[in-house]
Amino acid sequence: QSIGRVWRVKQARVYALLDQLEQKGFITSTTQQQESYPTRRVYQISAPGKRAFAKWLSNPVQSPRDMRQEFLTKLFFARLAGRDKTAHLISAQRDTCQKWLADYQAYSNKEDAAGSYNWLLLQYRIAQVQAALDWLDLCQEEALQTLSK
């Protein structure tokens, strides 16, 4: 399993993110001397960082566009945490997707002309969210079968 299939981050960006996380108190770092190599920094997650990560992991993404990267990242870590965390995340995301779907369908019903650009756009979004819900069902089934508690 590799998160690299979802996220590709350049090394310079990783260090910038690590600095930001350290400034916020989510991680700490120490330096280690090495015989034949330059000094290196070793990072460790702090207690506030663990709480922030747990909160982030348990909450669904709030926009359909965030399914592709952020939700897949959350799913990666939830699976590492076990079946219960995975099931909770998927369930919460399904609830959120159901709300998106209901909103899009309500907007679609208010559109004046079937076949107008706005109506077609809403049909696209409805199909996207429905596909996401179908995929979440598959994720739920797979998680229950293969992940341990």
PABAMI-993518 format. One record per residue: residue number from 1; residue in one letter; z negated, y, x negated of N, C-alpha, C, O in turn. Coordinates in Angstrom, 3 decimals. Example, Ala and Ser with C-alpha at 12.3 -4.5 7.8 and 13.67 -1.06 7.14 Angstrom:
% residues 2
+------+-------+----------+----------+----------+----------+----------+----------+----------+----------+----------+----------+----------+----------+
: sefi : lumro :     n.up :  n.north :   n.east :    ca.up : ca.north :  ca.east :     c.up :  c.north :   c.east :     o.up :  o.north :   o.east :
+------+-------+----------+----------+----------+----------+----------+----------+----------+----------+----------+----------+----------+----------+
:    1 :     a :   -7.800 :   -5.690 :  -13.190 :   -7.800 :   -4.500 :  -12.300 :   -7.800 :   -3.300 :  -13.200 :   -8.465 :   -3.319 :  -14.236 :
:    2 :     s :   -7.080 :   -2.250 :  -12.850 :   -7.140 :   -1.060 :  -13.670 :   -7.870 :    0.030 :  -12.900 :   -8.039 :    1.138 :  -13.409 :
+------+-------+----------+----------+----------+----------+----------+----------+----------+----------+----------+----------+----------+----------+
% end
This chain:
% residues 149
+------+-------+----------+----------+----------+----------+----------+----------+----------+----------+----------+----------+----------+----------+
: sefi : lumro :     n.up :  n.north :   n.east :    ca.up : ca.north :  ca.east :     c.up :  c.north :   c.east :     o.up :  o.north :   o.east :
+------+-------+----------+----------+----------+----------+----------+----------+----------+----------+----------+----------+----------+----------+
:    1 :     q :    0.000 :   -1.183 :   -0.847 :    0.000 :    0.000 :    0.000 :    0.000 :    1.230 :   -0.881 :   -0.738 :    1.313 :   -1.863 :
:    2 :     s :    0.828 :    2.173 :   -0.520 :    0.911 :    3.387 :   -1.312 :    1.093 :    4.595 :   -0.421 :    1.948 :    4.602 :    0.464 :
:    3 :     i :    0.300 :    5.602 :   -0.653 :    0.435 :    6.847 :    0.095 :    1.630 :    7.649 :   -0.403 :    2.043 :    8.618 :    0.234 :
:    4 :     g :    2.184 :    7.245 :   -1.542 :    3.354 :    7.915 :   -2.097 :    4.576 :    7.831 :   -1.201 :    5.514 :    8.610 :   -1.374 :
:    5 :     r :    4.592 :    6.916 :   -0.257 :    5.703 :    6.835 :    0.690 :    5.624 :    7.949 :    1.722 :    6.610 :    8.239 :    2.399 :
:    6 :     v :    4.462 :    8.573 :    1.848 :    4.266 :    9.648 :    2.818 :    4.192 :   11.005 :    2.126 :    4.801 :   11.977 :    2.573 :
:    7 :     w :    3.453 :   11.059 :    1.050 :    3.234 :   12.324 :    0.336 :    3.767 :   12.227 :   -1.069 :    3.521 :   11.248 :   -1.773 :
:    8 :     r :    4.491 :   13.232 :   -1.472 :    4.926 :   13.372 :   -2.861 :    4.443 :   14.744 :   -3.319 :    4.892 :   15.777 :   -2.823 :
:    9 :     v :    3.524 :   14.729 :   -4.272 :    2.907 :   15.966 :   -4.737 :    3.100 :   16.062 :   -6.242 :    2.838 :   15.111 :   -6.978 :
:   10 :     k :    3.557 :   17.216 :   -6.684 :    3.731 :   17.421 :   -8.120 :    2.363 :   17.568 :   -8.783 :    1.402 :   18.023 :   -8.162 :
:   11 :     q :    2.294 :   17.180 :  -10.041 :    1.031 :   17.175 :  -10.770 :    0.376 :   18.559 :  -10.774 :   -0.841 :   18.660 :  -10.618 :
:   12 :     a :    1.151 :   19.610 :  -10.948 :    0.582 :   20.964 :  -10.957 :   -0.086 :   21.279 :   -9.619 :   -1.128 :   21.933 :   -9.585 :
:   13 :     r :    0.504 :   20.822 :   -8.527 :   -0.056 :   21.064 :   -7.197 :   -1.368 :   20.282 :   -7.032 :   -2.312 :   20.776 :   -6.417 :
:   14 :     v :   -1.421 :   19.081 :   -7.575 :   -2.650 :   18.280 :   -7.493 :   -3.805 :   19.027 :   -8.155 :   -4.899 :   19.107 :   -7.596 :
:   15 :     y :   -3.560 :   19.573 :   -9.342 :   -4.633 :   20.292 :  -10.036 :   -5.029 :   21.563 :   -9.297 :   -6.206 :   21.922 :   -9.278 :
:   16 :     a :   -4.073 :   22.243 :   -8.693 :   -4.399 :   23.429 :   -7.889 :   -5.264 :   23.034 :   -6.692 :   -6.227 :   23.725 :   -6.360 :
:   17 :     l :   -4.920 :   21.928 :   -6.053 :   -5.716 :   21.445 :   -4.918 :   -7.113 :   21.020 :   -5.352 :   -8.092 :   21.291 :   -4.656 :
:   18 :     l :   -7.206 :   20.362 :   -6.492 :   -8.521 :   19.970 :   -7.002 :   -9.395 :   21.192 :   -7.271 :  -10.589 :   21.183 :   -6.972 :
:   19 :     d :   -8.802 :   22.239 :   -7.833 :   -9.555 :   23.481 :   -8.062 :  -10.045 :   24.074 :   -6.739 :  -11.189 :   24.519 :   -6.643 :
:   20 :     q :   -9.188 :   24.081 :   -5.730 :   -9.583 :   24.611 :   -4.422 :  -10.717 :   23.796 :   -3.813 :  -11.674 :   24.352 :   -3.274 :
:   21 :     l :  -10.602 :   22.484 :   -3.901 :  -11.650 :   21.615 :   -3.353 :  -12.977 :   21.817 :   -4.081 :  -14.046 :   21.782 :   -3.472 :
:   22 :     e :  -12.892 :   22.025 :   -5.373 :  -14.118 :   22.258 :   -6.150 :  -14.739 :   23.601 :   -5.777 :  -15.959 :   23.704 :   -5.647 :
:   23 :     q :  -13.924 :   24.616 :   -5.607 :  -14.441 :   25.938 :   -5.206 :  -15.119 :   25.889 :   -3.843 :  -16.077 :   26.621 :   -3.596 :
:   24 :     k :  -14.630 :   25.039 :   -2.970 :  -15.221 :   24.899 :   -1.634 :  -16.448 :   23.982 :   -1.637 :  -17.129 :   23.853 :   -0.619 :
:   25 :     g :  -16.726 :   23.351 :   -2.768 :  -17.893 :   22.471 :   -2.871 :  -17.647 :   21.066 :   -2.367 :  -18.599 :   20.308 :   -2.181 :
:   26 :     f :  -16.391 :   20.694 :   -2.139 :  -16.086 :   19.363 :   -1.634 :  -16.029 :   18.313 :   -2.739 :  -16.182 :   17.120 :   -2.478 :
:   27 :     i :  -15.810 :   18.762 :   -3.968 :  -15.822 :   17.856 :   -5.117 :  -16.535 :   18.548 :   -6.268 :  -16.684 :   19.770 :   -6.282 :
:   28 :     t :  -16.972 :   17.751 :   -7.230 :  -17.535 :   18.280 :   -8.473 :  -16.750 :   17.660 :   -9.618 :  -16.095 :   16.630 :   -9.456 :
:   29 :     s :  -16.826 :   18.299 :  -10.772 :  -16.124 :   17.730 :  -11.922 :  -17.001 :   17.817 :  -13.158 :  -17.869 :   18.682 :  -13.276 :
:   30 :     t :  -16.751 :   16.906 :  -14.062 :  -17.397 :   16.915 :  -15.375 :  -16.286 :   16.714 :  -16.406 :  -15.203 :   16.223 :  -16.087 :
:   31 :     t :  -16.574 :   17.100 :  -17.627 :  -15.596 :   16.863 :  -18.692 :  -16.078 :   15.699 :  -19.543 :  -17.276 :   15.509 :  -19.752 :
:   32 :     q :  -15.129 :   14.939 :  -20.019 :  -15.438 :   13.799 :  -20.886 :  -14.620 :   13.924 :  -22.163 :  -13.404 :   14.119 :  -22.138 :
:   33 :     q :  -15.324 :   13.808 :  -23.268 :  -14.644 :   13.794 :  -24.561 :  -14.019 :   12.423 :  -24.764 :  -14.576 :   11.406 :  -24.351 :
:   34 :     q :  -12.857 :   12.409 :  -25.404 :  -12.182 :   11.158 :  -25.731 :  -11.818 :   11.193 :  -27.207 :  -11.519 :   12.253 :  -27.756 :
:   35 :     e :  -11.843 :   10.041 :  -27.840 :  -11.579 :    9.990 :  -29.277 :  -10.205 :   10.513 :  -29.662 :  -10.098 :   11.464 :  -30.436 :
:   36 :     s :   -9.176 :    9.916 :  -29.140 :   -7.817 :   10.230 :  -29.582 :   -7.042 :   11.094 :  -28.599 :   -5.861 :   11.370 :  -28.809 :
:   37 :     y :   -7.693 :   11.519 :  -27.536 :   -7.002 :   12.267 :  -26.492 :   -7.742 :   13.562 :  -26.212 :   -8.900 :   13.715 :  -26.602 :
:   38 :     p :   -7.082 :   14.497 :  -25.537 :   -7.773 :   15.733 :  -25.154 :   -8.914 :   15.442 :  -24.174 :   -8.954 :   14.386 :  -23.541 :
:   39 :     t :   -9.816 :   16.377 :  -24.066 :  -10.908 :   16.265 :  -23.094 :  -10.308 :   16.107 :  -21.701 :   -9.292 :   16.721 :  -21.376 :
:   40 :     r :  -10.942 :   15.286 :  -20.896 :  -10.436 :   15.114 :  -19.533 :  -11.517 :   15.462 :  -18.527 :  -12.712 :   15.370 :  -18.807 :
:   41 :     r :  -11.064 :   15.866 :  -17.344 :  -11.982 :   16.171 :  -16.249 :  -12.039 :   14.970 :  -15.318 :  -11.018 :   14.365 :  -14.987 :
:   42 :     v :  -13.241 :   14.645 :  -14.910 :  -13.459 :   13.553 :  -13.975 :  -14.032 :   14.167 :  -12.699 :  -15.013 :   14.909 :  -12.737 :
:   43 :     y :  -13.404 :   13.847 :  -11.575 :  -13.793 :   14.431 :  -10.291 :  -14.548 :   13.421 :   -9.455 :  -14.292 :   12.219 :   -9.513 :
:   44 :     q :  -15.494 :   13.943 :   -8.670 :  -16.265 :   13.106 :   -7.761 :  -16.462 :   13.873 :   -6.461 :  -16.716 :   15.077 :   -6.470 :
:   45 :     i :  -16.343 :   13.166 :   -5.349 :  -16.534 :   13.820 :   -4.058 :  -18.015 :   14.104 :   -3.851 :  -18.869 :   13.284 :   -4.188 :
:   46 :     s :  -18.308 :   15.268 :   -3.296 :  -19.698 :   15.671 :   -3.039 :  -20.098 :   15.254 :   -1.625 :  -19.259 :   14.799 :   -0.847 :
:   47 :     a :  -21.373 :   15.408 :   -1.298 :  -21.846 :   15.082 :    0.059 :  -21.125 :   15.940 :    1.105 :  -20.674 :   15.401 :    2.115 :
:   48 :     p :  -21.000 :   17.274 :    0.895 :  -20.223 :   18.058 :    1.870 :  -18.761 :   17.607 :    1.947 :  -18.152 :   17.643 :    3.016 :
:   49 :     g :  -18.210 :   17.187 :    0.822 :  -16.837 :   16.679 :    0.815 :  -16.700 :   15.402 :    1.624 :  -15.718 :   15.213 :    2.341 :
:   50 :     k :  -17.688 :   14.528 :    1.506 :  -17.671 :   13.286 :    2.289 :  -17.739 :   13.586 :    3.781 :  -17.045 :   12.957 :    4.580 :
:   51 :     r :  -18.581 :   14.553 :    4.154 :  -18.694 :   14.915 :    5.574 :  -17.390 :   15.530 :    6.084 :  -16.928 :   15.200 :    7.176 :
:   52 :     a :  -16.805 :   16.419 :    5.296 :  -15.545 :   17.063 :    5.696 :  -14.431 :   16.030 :    5.817 :  -13.634 :   16.081 :    6.753 :
:   53 :     f :  -14.375 :   15.100 :    4.877 :  -13.350 :   14.056 :    4.919 :  -13.532 :   13.171 :    6.152 :  -12.560 :   12.850 :    6.835 :
:   54 :     a :  -14.768 :   12.780 :    6.436 :  -15.038 :   11.930 :    7.601 :  -14.648 :   12.647 :    8.892 :  -14.081 :   12.036 :    9.798 :
:   55 :     k :  -14.947 :   13.925 :    8.973 :  -14.582 :   14.708 :   10.161 :  -13.061 :   14.785 :   10.286 :  -12.517 :   14.566 :   11.368 :
:   56 :     w :  -12.375 :   15.092 :    9.191 :  -10.917 :   15.173 :    9.192 :  -10.312 :   13.838 :    9.609 :   -9.373 :   13.795 :   10.405 :
:   57 :     l :  -10.848 :   12.761 :    9.074 :  -10.310 :   11.431 :    9.329 :  -10.469 :   11.007 :   10.784 :   -9.627 :   10.279 :   11.309 :
:   58 :     s :  -11.520 :   11.445 :   11.432 :  -11.788 :   10.983 :   12.801 :  -11.072 :   11.805 :   13.866 :  -11.048 :   11.409 :   15.032 :
:   59 :     n :  -10.490 :   12.940 :   13.489 :   -9.839 :   13.813 :   14.472 :   -8.328 :   13.630 :   14.471 :   -7.709 :   13.520 :   13.412 :
:   60 :     p :   -7.734 :   13.598 :   15.669 :   -6.277 :   13.461 :   15.744 :   -5.583 :   14.736 :   15.273 :   -6.187 :   15.808 :   15.223 :
:   61 :     v :   -4.314 :   14.601 :   14.930 :   -3.536 :   15.794 :   14.602 :   -3.257 :   16.550 :   15.895 :   -3.190 :   15.952 :   16.969 :
:   62 :     q :   -3.095 :   17.859 :   15.787 :   -2.992 :   18.688 :   16.977 :   -1.581 :   19.148 :   17.317 :   -1.380 :   19.914 :   18.259 :
:   63 :     s :   -0.611 :   18.681 :   16.551 :    0.772 :   19.068 :   16.804 :    1.678 :   17.863 :   16.550 :    1.480 :   17.132 :   15.579 :
:   64 :     p :    2.671 :   17.655 :   17.418 :    3.579 :   16.523 :   17.193 :    4.234 :   16.544 :   15.808 :    4.492 :   15.486 :   15.233 :
:   65 :     r :    4.500 :   17.719 :   15.277 :    5.146 :   17.785 :   13.962 :    4.233 :   17.264 :   12.846 :    4.716 :   16.916 :   11.768 :
:   66 :     d :    2.928 :   17.207 :   13.093 :    1.983 :   16.726 :   12.086 :    1.839 :   15.201 :   12.081 :    1.130 :   14.647 :   11.241 :
:   67 :     m :    2.504 :   14.533 :   13.008 :    2.436 :   13.072 :   13.045 :    3.045 :   12.467 :   11.784 :    2.506 :   11.507 :   11.233 :
:   68 :     r :    4.161 :   13.020 :   11.327 :    4.922 :   12.429 :   10.248 :    4.161 :   12.398 :    8.932 :    4.237 :   11.408 :    8.204 :
:   69 :     q :    3.448 :   13.432 :    8.619 :    2.785 :   13.447 :    7.321 :    1.261 :   13.340 :    7.447 :    0.646 :   12.457 :    6.849 :
:   70 :     e :    0.666 :   14.229 :    8.216 :   -0.803 :   14.235 :    8.264 :   -1.360 :   12.999 :    8.967 :   -2.304 :   12.384 :    8.472 :
:   71 :     f :   -0.790 :   12.629 :   10.111 :   -1.330 :   11.456 :   10.788 :   -1.131 :   10.201 :    9.949 :   -2.034 :    9.370 :    9.849 :
:   72 :     l :    0.046 :   10.059 :    9.345 :    0.277 :    8.877 :    8.510 :   -0.693 :    8.830 :    7.334 :   -1.100 :    7.750 :    6.905 :
:   73 :     t :   -1.061 :    9.986 :    6.816 :   -2.059 :   10.042 :    5.745 :   -3.425 :    9.616 :    6.274 :   -4.128 :    8.837 :    5.630 :
:   74 :     k :   -3.798 :   10.121 :    7.436 :   -5.069 :    9.718 :    8.037 :   -5.087 :    8.216 :    8.300 :   -6.091 :    7.548 :    8.054 :
:   75 :     l :   -3.974 :    7.689 :    8.799 :   -3.899 :    6.265 :    9.083 :   -4.077 :    5.443 :    7.808 :   -4.736 :    4.404 :    7.823 :
:   76 :     f :   -3.496 :    5.903 :    6.718 :   -3.646 :    5.217 :    5.435 :   -5.129 :    5.081 :    5.080 :   -5.596 :    3.989 :    4.754 :
:   77 :     f :   -5.868 :    6.198 :    5.147 :   -7.284 :    6.166 :    4.777 :   -8.140 :    5.449 :    5.816 :   -9.112 :    4.783 :    5.461 :
:   78 :     a :   -7.791 :    5.577 :    7.090 :   -8.555 :    4.889 :    8.130 :   -8.455 :    3.371 :    7.945 :   -9.439 :    2.654 :    8.125 :
:   79 :     r :   -7.277 :    2.895 :    7.589 :   -7.106 :    1.451 :    7.356 :   -7.967 :    0.984 :    6.188 :   -8.502 :   -0.124 :    6.220 :
:   80 :     l :   -8.105 :    1.813 :    5.164 :   -8.977 :    1.449 :    4.047 :  -10.443 :    1.385 :    4.485 :  -11.235 :    0.617 :    3.938 :
:   81 :     a :  -10.788 :    2.206 :    5.481 :  -12.168 :    2.258 :    5.972 :  -12.479 :    1.134 :    6.960 :  -13.647 :    0.915 :    7.282 :
:   82 :     g :  -11.470 :    0.422 :    7.447 :  -11.706 :   -0.718 :    8.320 :  -11.185 :   -0.546 :    9.729 :  -10.671 :    0.503 :   10.117 :
:   83 :     r :  -11.339 :   -1.625 :   10.475 :  -10.769 :   -1.698 :   11.820 :  -11.362 :   -0.673 :   12.782 :  -10.626 :   -0.075 :   13.567 :
:   84 :     d :  -12.665 :   -0.460 :   12.738 :  -13.294 :    0.464 :   13.681 :  -12.791 :    1.895 :   13.489 :  -12.477 :    2.581 :   14.462 :
:   85 :     k :  -12.716 :    2.342 :   12.241 :  -12.210 :    3.700 :   11.964 :  -10.750 :    3.827 :   12.389 :  -10.337 :    4.841 :   12.950 :
:   86 :     t :   -9.981 :    2.779 :   12.110 :   -8.562 :    2.786 :   12.471 :   -8.395 :    2.834 :   13.982 :   -7.604 :    3.624 :   14.497 :
:   87 :     a :   -9.129 :    2.000 :   14.685 :   -9.042 :    1.959 :   16.152 :   -9.455 :    3.300 :   16.753 :   -8.828 :    3.773 :   17.702 :
:   88 :     h :  -10.503 :    3.915 :   16.208 :  -10.947 :    5.218 :   16.717 :   -9.863 :    6.275 :   16.517 :   -9.548 :    7.029 :   17.437 :
:   89 :     l :   -9.297 :    6.328 :   15.318 :   -8.259 :    7.324 :   15.034 :   -7.055 :    7.127 :   15.947 :   -6.544 :    8.092 :   16.515 :
:   90 :     i :   -6.602 :    5.899 :   16.091 :   -5.435 :    5.628 :   16.925 :   -5.719 :    5.987 :   18.383 :   -4.875 :    6.579 :   19.056 :
:   91 :     s :   -6.895 :    5.630 :   18.863 :   -7.265 :    5.943 :   20.242 :   -7.304 :    7.460 :   20.476 :   -6.786 :    7.957 :   21.476 :
:   92 :     a :   -7.918 :    8.176 :   19.550 :   -7.990 :    9.640 :   19.680 :   -6.592 :   10.254 :   19.638 :   -6.300 :   11.201 :   20.367 :
:   93 :     q :   -5.727 :    9.704 :   18.773 :   -4.374 :   10.250 :   18.685 :   -3.573 :    9.918 :   19.941 :   -2.766 :   10.732 :   20.392 :
:   94 :     r :   -3.786 :    8.736 :   20.508 :   -3.103 :    8.380 :   21.758 :   -3.494 :    9.347 :   22.865 :   -2.637 :    9.796 :   23.627 :
:   95 :     d :   -4.783 :    9.672 :   22.960 :   -5.241 :   10.620 :   23.985 :   -4.553 :   11.975 :   23.814 :   -4.118 :   12.591 :   24.786 :
:   96 :     t :   -4.465 :   12.421 :   22.575 :   -3.819 :   13.701 :   22.292 :   -2.327 :   13.645 :   22.637 :   -1.788 :   14.585 :   23.221 :
:   97 :     c :   -1.670 :   12.553 :   22.280 :   -0.249 :   12.391 :   22.605 :   -0.030 :   12.366 :   24.118 :    0.955 :   12.915 :   24.611 :
:   98 :     q :   -0.933 :   11.739 :   24.847 :   -0.819 :   11.714 :   26.315 :   -0.879 :   13.134 :   26.885 :   -0.179 :   13.454 :   27.846 :
:   99 :     k :   -1.715 :   13.975 :   26.290 :   -1.798 :   15.380 :   26.738 :   -0.497 :   16.115 :   26.429 :    0.005 :   16.871 :   27.260 :
:  100 :     w :    0.049 :   15.892 :   25.230 :    1.333 :   16.515 :   24.894 :    2.398 :   16.090 :   25.891 :    3.163 :   16.918 :   26.386 :
:  101 :     l :    2.444 :   14.804 :   26.180 :    3.450 :   14.265 :   27.084 :    3.310 :   14.891 :   28.473 :    4.306 :   15.302 :   29.069 :
:  102 :     a :    2.103 :   14.965 :   28.983 :    1.874 :   15.565 :   30.303 :    2.299 :   17.030 :   30.312 :    2.913 :   17.494 :   31.273 :
:  103 :     d :    1.975 :   17.757 :   29.249 :    2.372 :   19.169 :   29.166 :    3.884 :   19.314 :   29.152 :    4.435 :   20.138 :   29.883 :
:  104 :     y :    4.557 :   18.524 :   28.330 :    6.021 :   18.598 :   28.254 :    6.660 :   18.224 :   29.598 :    7.631 :   18.849 :   30.025 :
:  105 :     q :    6.116 :   17.214 :   30.249 :    6.672 :   16.805 :   31.543 :    6.464 :   17.892 :   32.595 :    7.345 :   18.141 :   33.417 :
:  106 :     a :    5.300 :   18.538 :   32.568 :    5.047 :   19.632 :   33.508 :    6.013 :   20.791 :   33.258 :    6.565 :   21.355 :   34.202 :
:  107 :     y :    6.213 :   21.142 :   31.997 :    7.176 :   22.201 :   31.662 :    8.581 :   21.812 :   32.106 :    9.329 :   22.634 :   32.635 :
:  108 :     s :    8.929 :   20.550 :   31.883 :   10.264 :   20.066 :   32.233 :   10.498 :   20.173 :   33.736 :   11.593 :   20.529 :   34.172 :
:  109 :     n :    9.484 :   19.868 :   34.520 :    9.612 :   19.945 :   35.977 :    9.778 :   21.376 :   36.461 :   10.332 :   21.605 :   37.536 :
:  110 :     k :    9.299 :   22.356 :   35.670 :    9.407 :   23.766 :   36.046 :   10.745 :   24.378 :   35.632 :   11.140 :   25.423 :   36.149 :
:  111 :     e :   11.438 :   23.729 :   34.703 :   12.724 :   24.261 :   34.244 :   13.704 :   24.328 :   35.412 :   13.813 :   23.390 :   36.201 :
:  112 :     d :   14.416 :   25.452 :   35.510 :   15.338 :   25.676 :   36.616 :   16.460 :   24.652 :   36.683 :   16.659 :   23.999 :   37.708 :
:  113 :     a :   17.178 :   24.521 :   35.600 :   18.396 :   23.725 :   35.656 :   18.304 :   22.510 :   34.747 :   18.156 :   22.627 :   33.531 :
:  114 :     a :   18.394 :   21.340 :   35.369 :   18.516 :   20.136 :   34.553 :   19.800 :   20.278 :   33.758 :   20.831 :   20.686 :   34.292 :
:  115 :     g :   19.731 :   19.942 :   32.492 :   20.907 :   20.086 :   31.640 :   20.962 :   21.382 :   30.868 :   21.803 :   21.533 :   29.982 :
:  116 :     s :   20.071 :   22.341 :   31.184 :   20.022 :   23.579 :   30.396 :   19.489 :   23.245 :   28.993 :   18.917 :   22.177 :   28.771 :
:  117 :     y :   19.684 :   24.160 :   28.074 :   19.212 :   23.916 :   26.709 :   17.710 :   23.681 :   26.690 :   17.248 :   22.740 :   26.044 :
:  118 :     n :   16.937 :   24.510 :   27.380 :   15.474 :   24.354 :   27.390 :   15.070 :   23.010 :   27.981 :   14.157 :   22.358 :   27.476 :
:  119 :     w :   15.741 :   22.597 :   29.043 :   15.449 :   21.303 :   29.659 :   15.761 :   20.171 :   28.681 :   14.976 :   19.235 :   28.533 :
:  120 :     l :   16.919 :   20.266 :   28.012 :   17.290 :   19.241 :   27.028 :   16.288 :   19.189 :   25.883 :   15.930 :   18.105 :   25.422 :
:  121 :     l :   15.833 :   20.350 :   25.419 :   14.837 :   20.409 :   24.357 :   13.548 :   19.709 :   24.791 :   12.962 :   18.951 :   24.018 :
:  122 :     l :   13.116 :   19.957 :   26.002 :   11.912 :   19.297 :   26.506 :   12.111 :   17.789 :   26.624 :   11.182 :   17.026 :   26.359 :
:  123 :     q :   13.301 :   17.349 :   27.014 :   13.573 :   15.912 :   27.086 :   13.483 :   15.283 :   25.700 :   12.997 :   14.162 :   25.547 :
:  124 :     y :   13.952 :   16.009 :   24.700 :   13.850 :   15.536 :   23.313 :   12.381 :   15.390 :   22.921 :   11.981 :   14.368 :   22.363 :
:  125 :     r :   11.593 :   16.400 :   23.212 :   10.170 :   16.356 :   22.860 :    9.444 :   15.249 :   23.622 :    8.580 :   14.569 :   23.068 :
:  126 :     i :    9.796 :   15.072 :   24.885 :    9.198 :   13.992 :   25.675 :    9.525 :   12.647 :   25.036 :    8.648 :   11.794 :   24.900 :
:  127 :     a :   10.773 :   12.456 :   24.648 :   11.183 :   11.198 :   24.023 :   10.463 :   10.988 :   22.695 :   10.074 :    9.866 :   22.372 :
:  128 :     q :   10.282 :   12.058 :   21.924 :    9.560 :   11.960 :   20.652 :    8.124 :   11.511 :   20.873 :    7.644 :   10.597 :   20.202 :
:  129 :     v :    7.448 :   12.145 :   21.799 :    6.041 :   11.811 :   22.055 :    5.932 :   10.397 :   22.629 :    5.012 :    9.658 :   22.279 :
:  130 :     q :    6.856 :   10.019 :   23.498 :    6.827 :    8.658 :   24.037 :    7.029 :    7.635 :   22.922 :    6.378 :    6.590 :   22.906 :
:  131 :     a :    7.935 :    7.938 :   21.988 :    8.145 :    7.048 :   20.840 :    6.878 :    6.962 :   19.994 :    6.524 :    5.885 :   19.513 :
:  132 :     a :    6.197 :    8.084 :   19.813 :    4.943 :    8.083 :   19.055 :    3.892 :    7.227 :   19.757 :    3.159 :    6.485 :   19.103 :
:  133 :     l :    3.815 :    7.325 :   21.073 :    2.863 :    6.504 :   21.824 :    3.189 :    5.014 :   21.696 :    2.288 :    4.193 :   21.532 :
:  134 :     d :    4.458 :    4.672 :   21.768 :    4.861 :    3.273 :   21.590 :    4.478 :    2.777 :   20.196 :    3.990 :    1.659 :   20.032 :
:  135 :     w :    4.707 :    3.621 :   19.206 :    4.376 :    3.254 :   17.827 :    2.859 :    3.121 :   17.657 :    2.394 :    2.217 :   16.963 :
:  136 :     l :    2.082 :    4.016 :   18.284 :    0.627 :    3.917 :   18.205 :    0.128 :    2.613 :   18.834 :   -0.839 :    2.019 :   18.356 :
:  137 :     d :    0.789 :    2.172 :   19.906 :    0.440 :    0.872 :   20.497 :    0.646 :   -0.245 :   19.480 :   -0.189 :   -1.140 :   19.349 :
:  138 :     l :    1.761 :   -0.186 :   18.766 :    2.039 :   -1.178 :   17.725 :    0.973 :   -1.118 :   16.629 :    0.500 :   -2.154 :   16.160 :
:  139 :     c :    0.604 :    0.078 :   16.229 :   -0.440 :    0.244 :   15.206 :   -1.762 :   -0.355 :   15.677 :   -2.460 :   -1.017 :   14.910 :
:  140 :     q :   -2.098 :   -0.120 :   16.931 :   -3.355 :   -0.643 :   17.477 :   -3.355 :   -2.168 :   17.463 :   -4.329 :   -2.791 :   17.040 :
:  141 :     e :   -2.267 :   -2.761 :   17.924 :   -2.161 :   -4.227 :   17.928 :   -2.288 :   -4.784 :   16.509 :   -3.024 :   -5.743 :   16.277 :
:  142 :     e :   -1.579 :   -4.189 :   15.578 :   -1.590 :   -4.647 :   14.188 :   -2.976 :   -4.493 :   13.580 :   -3.451 :   -5.380 :   12.871 :
:  143 :     a :   -3.621 :   -3.371 :   13.857 :   -4.952 :   -3.123 :   13.287 :   -5.953 :   -4.146 :   13.790 :   -6.776 :   -4.641 :   13.019 :
:  144 :     l :   -5.892 :   -4.460 :   15.046 :   -6.846 :   -5.429 :   15.601 :   -6.624 :   -6.829 :   15.029 :   -7.567 :   -7.609 :   14.899 :
:  145 :     q :   -5.396 :   -7.135 :   14.695 :   -5.093 :   -8.476 :   14.183 :   -5.380 :   -8.623 :   12.698 :   -5.800 :   -9.693 :   12.257 :
:  146 :     t :   -5.161 :   -7.571 :   11.918 :   -5.183 :   -7.756 :   10.462 :   -6.350 :   -7.106 :    9.736 :   -6.682 :   -7.521 :    8.625 :
:  147 :     l :   -6.974 :   -6.112 :   10.321 :   -8.038 :   -5.415 :    9.585 :   -9.400 :   -5.987 :    9.903 :   -9.686 :   -6.367 :   11.038 :
:  148 :     s :  -10.237 :   -6.040 :    8.878 :  -11.605 :   -6.486 :    9.099 :  -12.471 :   -5.305 :    9.506 :  -12.092 :   -4.149 :    9.321 :
:  149 :     k :  -13.599 :   -5.598 :   10.046 :  -14.534 :   -4.527 :   10.434 :  -15.087 :   -3.926 :    9.189 :  -15.898 :   -3.002 :    9.257 :
+------+-------+----------+----------+----------+----------+----------+----------+----------+----------+----------+----------+----------+----------+
% end
